[in-house]
Amino acid sequence: MNNNEEVAIPKAAATTLICKSLDNSFQLLFLKRSSKSRFMPNFYVFPGGIIDNFDEYSYWQIYINQFFMNDNDYLKNITNFDFKFRIAAIRETFEESGLLVALNKQEKQLCTFEFPKKIRDEIKNDASKFLQFCLCYDIFPAINYLIPWAHWITPTIEKYRYDTYFYLLILSSNQISQINAQPDENEIVDLRWLQTEDALNLHKQKEIHLAPPTWFEVTQLDNNFKLLLNELELYCSNKCFQNGEAFQYFSNNPIEPSFMFDDNNNITFYFQDSHFDLFNNFINQNNQIEKKKILKYYKITLLD
């Protein structure tokens, strides 16, 4: 990092928090970036990546009409702008982990699939092949099951910057029990399903390193998921996600940390939790007495 460099324009990107629900808890999917990665090497992150031109609605429009037989209810209220982020979120998850979440053509129901790594590599090298692949197998990326979750913009101090929309996808253990998710062995070198508490403890013990946005979102889920679980279940049972409706206790207002260097060249990022007021309103309305501390402002220091 060099504070004298010209500020880079952030690239549009998408990421997905894959949440596997268990009997009394849940796990998240974490991917370790390669040491050769130019951005966040060796950090554990959620699956995701930059938007490709072939993620645009215009490229998928003909297939959408064929697949859904002009029934617009499935993608109702998903804007063209949002569409490309959702397609990229599903595509990147498949490329990096092998987990593909899609609708089958007959029932239009959520299914999970596993395909040979060769197919993942082909799509990774040419994003246009993702549509061809879906058409061949009569499936459509389950973009209507993605819950809008957060919006992060990489600080201006970074050489590589991203304007990233985060989505939450809740799957049952049965839906992914037959899927052997594996890293792509290129950008991603390790893959783990971890409960939020375990992930934070491993990070604290320096056994794994969570990227700052990843750490923050895991912390938020660890603090508040049990409080919000009923609301999330209601949201899902009413199929609000199919209408592109945002989960009401989260905000897509962007988090763009500011930064400061100290005398030892360590850098500290400062940012405000865009969900703070929504969380507090929810907790107060439900008279929650026992809760973990919720903060409005955060700082993260990276040692040189």
Long-range contacts (C-beta under 8 A, 24 or more apart in sequence): 1-157, 1-158, 1-159, 1-267, 2-159, 3-157, 3-261, 5-159, 7-156, 7-161, 8-156, 8-158, 8-159, 8-160, 8-161, 9-161, 10-153, 10-154, 10-161, 10-162, 10-163, 11-50, 11-51, 11-161, 11-162, 11-163, 12-50, 12-51, 12-84, 12-85, 12-162, 12-163, 12-164, 13-48, 13-49, 13-50, 13-51, 13-88, 13-162, 13-163, 13-164, 13-165, 14-48, 14-49, 14-51, 14-85, 14-86, 14-88, 14-89, 14-92, 14-164, 14-165, 14-166, 14-167, 15-45, 15-46, 15-47, 15-48, 15-49, 15-89, 15-92, 15-164, 15-165, 15-166, 15-167, 16-46, 16-47, 16-48, 16-89, 16-90, 16-92, 16-93, 16-146, 16-166, 16-167, 16-168, 16-169, 17-46, 17-149, 17-166, 17-167, 17-168, 17-169, 17-217, 17-221, 18-46, 18-47, 18-93, 18-99, 18-169, 18-171, 19-168, 19-169, 19-170, 19-171, 20-171, 20-172, 20-173, 20-176, 20-193, 21-170, 21-171, 21-172, 21-173, 22-173, 25-195, 26-195, 26-196, 26-225, 27-193, 27-194, 27-195, 28-193, 28-194, 28-195, 28-196, 28-199, 28-218, 28-221, 29-97, 29-99, 29-181, 29-191, 29-192, 29-193, 30-191, 30-192, 30-193, 30-194, 30-199, 30-208, 30-210, 30-214, 31-96, 31-97, 31-183, 31-188, 31-190, 31-191, 32-183, 32-188, 32-189, 32-190, 32-191, 32-192, 32-208, 33-187, 33-188, 33-189, 34-186, 34-187, 34-188, 34-189, 35-189, 37-187, 38-160, 39-158, 39-160, 39-162, 40-211, 42-209, 43-209, 43-210, 43-211, 43-214, 44-190, 44-192, 44-199, 44-203, 44-208, 44-209, 44-210, 44-211, 44-214, 45-210, 45-211, 45-214, 46-166, 46-214, 46-217, 47-92, 47-93, 47-96, 47-97, 47-99, 48-88, 48-89, 48-92, 48-93, 48-96, 48-164, 49-88, 49-92, 49-95, 49-96, 50-88, 50-162, 51-84, 51-85, 51-88, 52-88, 52-91, 52-127, 53-127, 54-127, 54-128, 54-130, 54-131, 55-83, 55-84, 55-85, 55-87, 55-88, 55-91, 55-127, 56-80, 56-83, 56-84, 57-83, 57-84, 59-128, 59-131, 60-87, 60-131, 63-131, 63-134, 63-135, 63-140, 64-140, 67-103, 67-105, 67-138, 67-140, 68-108, 68-140, 73-242, 74-103, 74-108, 74-144, 74-242, 75-143, 75-144, 75-244, 76-242, 76-243, 76-244, 77-243, 77-244, 77-245, 78-143, 78-144, 78-244, 79-244, 82-148, 82-165, 82-244, 83-143, 85-165, 85-167, 86-141, 86-143, 86-146, 86-167, 87-130, 87-141, 87-143, 89-143, 89-146, 89-165, 89-167, 90-141, 90-142, 90-143, 90-146, 91-123, 91-127, 91-130, 91-141, 94-120, 94-123, 94-130, 95-120, 95-123, 95-124, 95-184, 96-183, 96-184, 96-187, 96-188, 97-181, 97-182, 97-183, 97-184, 97-188, 97-191, 98-179, 98-180, 98-181, 98-182, 98-184, 99-176, 99-179, 99-181, 100-139, 101-141, 101-142, 101-145, 101-169, 101-171, 102-134, 102-139, 102-140, 102-141, 102-142, 103-139, 103-140, 103-141, 103-142, 103-144, 104-138, 104-139, 105-138, 105-139, 105-140, 110-142, 110-145, 110-175, 111-139, 111-175, 112-171, 112-175, 112-176, 112-178, 112-179, 113-137, 113-139, 113-179, 114-178, 114-179, 114-180, 117-182, 117-184, 120-184, 121-184, 124-184, 124-186, 142-169, 144-241, 144-242, 144-243, 144-244, 145-169, 145-241, 145-242, 146-241, 147-232, 147-235, 147-241, 147-246, 147-247, 148-244, 148-246, 148-247, 148-250, 148-252, 149-217, 149-247, 149-250, 150-213, 150-217, 150-250, 150-251, 150-252, 150-255, 150-274, 150-275, 151-251, 151-252, 151-253, 151-254, 151-255, 151-274, 152-213, 152-254, 152-255, 152-256, 153-254, 153-255, 153-256, 154-256, 155-256, 155-257, 155-258, 155-259, 155-269, 156-259, 157-259, 157-267, 163-254, 164-213, 165-252, 166-213, 166-217, 168-247, 170-232, 170-236, 196-221, 196-222, 196-225, 197-222, 212-257, 212-269, 212-300, 212-302, 213-255, 215-300, 216-255, 216-298, 216-300, 220-273, 220-275, 222-292, 223-291, 223-292, 223-293, 223-294, 224-279, 224-291, 224-292, 224-294, 227-282, 227-283, 227-286, 227-288, 227-291, 228-282, 231-282, 248-278, 249-275, 249-278, 249-279, 249-282, 250-275, 250-278, 251-275, 251-278, 257-300, 264-304, 265-304, 266-301, 266-302, 266-303, 266-304, 267-301, 267-302, 267-304, 268-299, 268-300, 268-301, 268-302, 269-299, 269-300, 269-301, 269-302, 270-297, 270-298, 270-299, 271-297, 271-298, 271-299, 272-296, 272-297, 272-298, 273-297, 273-298
